[in-house]
Amino acid sequence: METARIENVLEDVKQPYKRWSEFMEQEVDFWKVEKDWHTKPHCARVLLLALIMGRLNHLCIAELEALAMSAVFHDSRRQDDWLDVGHGQRAADYYRTYCEKTELNYDHRTYYIMAFHDRDDELGLRILREKFPDDPDAVLLYQIFKDADALDRFRLGADALDVKYLRTGEAKDLVEFAKMLLETGPEKLLEG
């Protein structure tokens, strides 16, 4: 991806990233896990990647917000750092409860994106299509989110990401950026 294009997108997502990153730090409670693979630093990188891909897809503010909420809550209810199938559903339930108790706007798409992000794509896509038959962007949001989460697999090792499993062209274009993001961190990249 062209450096100028990524710089423009970074400028566009700077404020939403800062707002949601601060929200996560102050408001989202993460269960303690053994390693640092699925904690707030991971979610911050997923947040930035999701916002970038959302912006590259010209998504509206409501859709960018759905991606941001998915990113900041998605791994908050992990019981361990391994497969932990079901952590997505626990995180989605926590998100819904959080919204009920606060003024955070609840988004049904966010709930299902989160609930099925740790499941096979076939199941997740089927559920999103069933729940949102008149909203084709729900499937796109799911794919963007899953790709944003996958792009941060470099934290697990140099060979942890198999690019052939990425769902969107934007994600494939961001592989090298994701490596740099892991090394540099979102805040330093956004400082310029």
C-alpha positions as CSV (number, residue, x, y, z in Angstrom):
1,M,0.0,0.0,0.0
2,E,1.3,3.5,-0.8
3,T,2.8,5.3,2.1
4,A,0.9,8.6,1.3
5,R,-2.4,6.7,1.3
6,I,-1.7,5.0,4.6
7,E,-0.6,8.4,6.1
8,N,-3.9,10.0,5.0
9,V,-5.9,7.1,6.5
10,L,-3.9,7.3,9.8
11,E,-4.7,11.0,10.0
12,D,-8.4,10.2,9.4
13,V,-8.6,7.5,12.2
14,K,-6.4,9.3,14.7
15,Q,-9.2,10.8,16.8
16,P,-11.5,7.8,16.8
17,Y,-8.6,5.6,17.7
18,K,-7.6,7.9,20.6
19,R,-11.2,8.0,21.9
20,W,-11.7,4.3,21.8
21,S,-8.3,3.5,23.1
22,E,-8.9,5.8,26.1
23,F,-12.3,4.2,26.6
24,M,-10.8,0.7,26.7
25,E,-8.1,1.8,29.2
26,Q,-10.6,3.4,31.5
27,E,-13.8,1.3,31.1
28,V,-13.2,-2.2,29.8
29,D,-12.3,-4.8,32.4
30,F,-10.1,-7.6,31.1
31,W,-9.9,-11.0,32.8
32,K,-6.4,-11.9,33.8
33,V,-4.7,-14.4,31.5
34,E,-1.2,-15.9,31.8
35,K,0.5,-14.3,28.8
36,D,0.2,-10.8,27.2
37,W,-1.1,-12.1,23.9
38,H,-4.8,-11.1,24.2
39,T,-4.7,-8.0,26.5
40,K,-5.2,-4.3,25.9
41,P,-2.1,-3.8,23.7
42,H,-3.4,-6.5,21.3
43,C,-6.8,-4.9,21.3
44,A,-5.4,-1.5,20.7
45,R,-3.6,-2.8,17.6
46,V,-6.7,-4.6,16.4
47,L,-8.6,-1.3,17.0
48,L,-6.3,0.7,14.7
49,L,-6.2,-2.0,12.0
50,A,-10.0,-2.3,12.0
51,L,-10.4,1.5,11.8
52,I,-7.9,1.7,8.9
53,M,-9.7,-1.1,7.0
54,G,-13.1,0.5,7.7
55,R,-11.8,3.8,6.4
56,L,-10.4,2.2,3.3
57,N,-13.8,0.7,2.7
58,H,-15.5,4.1,3.1
59,L,-17.6,3.0,6.0
60,C,-19.9,5.4,7.8
61,I,-19.3,6.5,11.4
62,A,-21.8,4.0,12.8
63,E,-20.0,1.2,11.1
64,L,-16.6,2.4,12.3
65,E,-18.0,2.6,15.8
66,A,-19.2,-1.0,15.5
67,L,-15.7,-2.1,14.6
68,A,-14.2,0.0,17.4
69,M,-16.5,-1.5,20.0
70,S,-15.7,-5.0,18.7
71,A,-12.0,-4.4,19.0
72,V,-12.0,-3.0,22.5
73,F,-14.2,-5.7,24.0
74,H,-13.4,-8.8,21.9
75,D,-10.8,-10.5,24.1
76,S,-11.9,-9.1,27.5
77,R,-13.4,-12.3,28.7
78,R,-10.6,-14.8,27.8
79,Q,-10.0,-17.6,30.3
80,D,-6.7,-18.5,28.8
81,D,-4.3,-17.6,25.9
82,W,-5.0,-20.6,23.8
83,L,-8.0,-21.5,21.6
84,D,-10.6,-20.7,24.3
85,V,-13.6,-21.1,22.0
86,G,-16.4,-19.3,23.7
87,H,-14.5,-16.2,24.8
88,G,-16.2,-14.3,21.9
89,Q,-19.6,-15.0,23.3
90,R,-18.5,-14.1,26.8
91,A,-17.1,-10.8,25.6
92,A,-20.3,-10.1,23.6
93,D,-22.4,-10.7,26.7
94,Y,-20.1,-8.4,28.7
95,Y,-20.5,-5.8,26.0
96,R,-24.3,-6.0,26.1
97,T,-24.4,-5.8,29.9
98,Y,-22.0,-2.9,29.8
99,C,-24.3,-1.0,27.4
100,E,-27.3,-1.8,29.5
101,K,-25.7,-0.3,32.6
102,T,-24.1,2.8,30.9
103,E,-24.8,5.2,28.1
104,L,-22.8,3.3,25.5
105,N,-24.9,2.7,22.4
106,Y,-25.6,-1.0,21.8
107,D,-25.1,-2.3,18.3
108,H,-26.5,-5.7,17.4
109,R,-23.9,-6.2,14.7
110,T,-21.1,-5.6,17.2
111,Y,-22.6,-8.2,19.5
112,Y,-22.6,-10.9,16.8
113,I,-19.3,-10.0,15.3
114,M,-17.7,-10.4,18.7
115,A,-19.7,-13.5,19.7
116,F,-18.6,-15.4,16.5
117,H,-15.1,-14.0,16.0
118,D,-13.6,-17.1,17.7
119,R,-15.6,-19.5,15.5
120,D,-15.2,-20.8,12.0
121,D,-16.0,-18.3,9.3
122,E,-18.7,-20.5,7.8
123,L,-20.7,-20.4,11.0
124,G,-20.0,-16.7,11.7
125,L,-20.9,-15.6,8.1
126,R,-24.1,-17.7,8.2
127,I,-25.2,-16.2,11.5
128,L,-24.5,-12.6,10.3
129,R,-26.4,-13.2,7.1
130,E,-29.4,-14.7,9.0
131,K,-29.5,-11.9,11.7
132,F,-28.9,-9.1,9.2
133,P,-30.4,-10.1,5.8
134,D,-31.0,-6.5,4.8
135,D,-27.6,-5.3,5.9
136,P,-24.8,-6.5,3.6
137,D,-22.3,-4.4,5.6
138,A,-22.7,-6.7,8.6
139,V,-20.8,-9.4,6.7
140,L,-18.2,-6.9,5.6
141,L,-17.8,-5.7,9.2
142,Y,-17.3,-9.3,10.4
143,Q,-14.7,-9.9,7.7
144,I,-12.8,-6.7,8.5
145,F,-12.8,-7.4,12.2
146,K,-11.6,-11.0,11.7
147,D,-8.8,-9.7,9.4
148,A,-7.8,-7.0,11.9
149,D,-7.5,-9.6,14.6
150,A,-5.6,-11.9,12.3
151,L,-3.2,-9.2,11.2
152,D,-2.0,-8.9,14.8
153,R,-0.9,-12.6,14.8
154,F,2.7,-11.5,14.3
155,R,2.8,-11.0,18.1
156,L,2.7,-14.9,18.3
157,G,5.7,-15.3,16.0
158,A,7.0,-14.4,12.5
159,D,5.1,-17.3,10.9
160,A,1.9,-17.0,12.9
161,L,-0.1,-15.3,10.1
162,D,-1.0,-17.3,7.0
163,V,-2.0,-14.5,4.5
164,K,-4.1,-16.9,2.4
165,Y,-6.7,-16.9,5.2
166,L,-7.2,-13.1,5.1
167,R,-10.6,-12.2,3.8
168,T,-10.2,-8.7,2.4
169,G,-7.9,-7.1,-0.1
170,E,-7.2,-4.3,2.3
171,A,-5.9,-6.7,4.9
172,K,-3.6,-8.3,2.4
173,D,-2.3,-4.9,1.6
174,L,-1.6,-4.2,5.3
175,V,0.6,-7.2,6.2
176,E,3.8,-5.2,6.3
177,F,2.1,-2.3,8.1
178,A,0.9,-4.8,10.7
179,K,4.5,-5.9,11.3
180,M,5.5,-2.3,11.8
181,L,2.6,-1.6,14.0
182,L,3.6,-4.5,16.3
183,E,7.2,-3.1,16.5
184,T,6.3,0.6,16.9
185,G,2.9,0.6,18.6
186,P,-0.2,2.6,17.6
187,E,0.5,5.7,19.6
188,K,4.0,6.3,18.0
189,L,2.6,5.6,14.5
190,L,-0.2,8.1,15.0
191,E,2.3,10.7,16.3
192,G,3.8,10.8,12.9
